[in-house]
């Protein structure tokens, strides 16, 4: 896929632009959009539907729920090694604080468990 094709009016030579390597598909959004979406869905705990609406209202982009879920999955994969290292380190500490809290999702309680050392 070419980013843009321009033709010289004098010699009629065509010049084809190219997308950066990180852009792999026909529709791509930058890291800033991805970070904003992840902040809405994960940190602010906004539903996918409300996040989609907020992005469309504030920025004018129409993201699909599949795109948002792909961003969440990519973040999950990117943090996998960090998570494993954190678990291993917690298990070596002499004392650990454990807490839990509930979170309502689709009218059902889910539990968030937190472990910290100190």
C-alpha positions in Angstrom: 0.0 0.0 0.0 1.3 3.4 -0.9 0.9 6.4 1.4 0.6 8.8 -1.5 1.5 9.0 -5.2 2.5 12.2 -6.8 3.3 12.9 -10.4 5.7 15.7 -11.5 3.9 18.1 -13.8 7.0 18.7 -15.9 8.6 15.2 -16.3 5.6 13.1 -15.2 7.8 11.0 -12.9 5.8 9.3 -10.2 7.0 9.4 -6.6 5.4 6.9 -4.2 5.4 7.5 -0.4 5.5 4.7 2.0 4.0 4.2 5.5 6.4 3.7 8.4 7.2 0.1 9.2 5.0 0.1 12.3 1.9 0.7 10.2 1.0 -2.8 8.9 -2.6 -2.4 7.7 -4.9 -0.2 5.8 -6.1 1.6 8.9 -3.7 2.4 11.7 -3.7 4.7 14.7 -0.7 6.0 16.4 0.6 5.2 19.9 -1.1 8.2 21.4 -4.5 7.0 20.3 -3.8 3.5 21.6 -2.6 4.9 25.0 -5.7 7.1 25.3 -8.0 4.2 24.5 -6.2 2.0 27.0 -6.4 4.7 29.7 -10.2 5.0 29.2 -10.9 1.3 29.2 -8.4 0.1 31.9 -7.5 3.0 34.2 -10.8 4.8 34.0 -12.8 1.5 33.7 -15.1 2.9 31.0 -17.1 0.4 29.0 -16.1 -0.4 25.4 -19.2 1.3 24.2 -18.6 4.5 26.2 -15.0 4.5 25.2 -15.9 4.2 21.5 -18.4 7.1 21.9 -15.9 9.3 23.7 -13.2 8.7 21.0 -15.7 9.5 18.3 -17.0 12.6 20.1 -13.7 14.0 21.2 -11.4 13.0 18.3 -13.7 12.1 15.5 -12.4 8.6 15.0 -14.7 5.6 14.8 -12.9 2.7 16.5 -14.5 -0.8 16.6 -14.8 -2.8 19.8 -12.5 -5.3 18.2 -9.8 -2.7 17.8 -10.1 -1.7 21.4 -9.9 -5.3 22.5 -6.9 -5.8 20.3 -5.2 -3.0 22.1 -6.0 -4.5 25.5 -4.7 -7.9 24.3 -1.4 -6.3 23.0 -0.9 -4.6 26.4 -1.6 -7.9 28.2 1.1 -9.6 26.1 3.5 -6.8 26.4 3.2 -6.9 30.3 3.5 -10.7 30.6 7.2 -10.8 31.4 6.9 -7.9 33.8 4.0 -9.7 35.6 5.9 -12.9 35.9 8.9 -11.1 37.3 6.7 -9.3 39.8 5.1 -12.6 41.0 8.5 -14.2 41.4 9.8 -11.2 43.4 6.7 -11.1 45.6 7.2 -14.8 46.5 10.7 -14.1 47.8 9.6 -11.3 50.2 9.3 -12.1 54.0 5.9 -10.4 54.2 3.1 -9.8 51.7 -0.1 -7.7 51.9 -3.0 -9.2 50.1 -6.3 -7.4 49.4 -9.3 -7.8 47.2 -12.2 -5.7 46.1 -15.3 -6.3 44.0 -16.1 -4.8 40.6 -19.5 -4.9 38.9 -19.4 -5.9 35.3 -22.7 -6.6 33.4 -24.6 -6.8 36.7 -22.2 -9.5 38.1 -19.5 -9.1 40.8 -15.9 -9.8 39.8 -13.0 -9.7 42.1 -9.7 -7.9 41.8 -6.9 -9.3 43.9 -3.9 -7.2 44.8 -0.6 -8.4 46.3 2.1 -6.0 47.6 5.3 -6.5 49.5 6.9 -4.5 52.1 
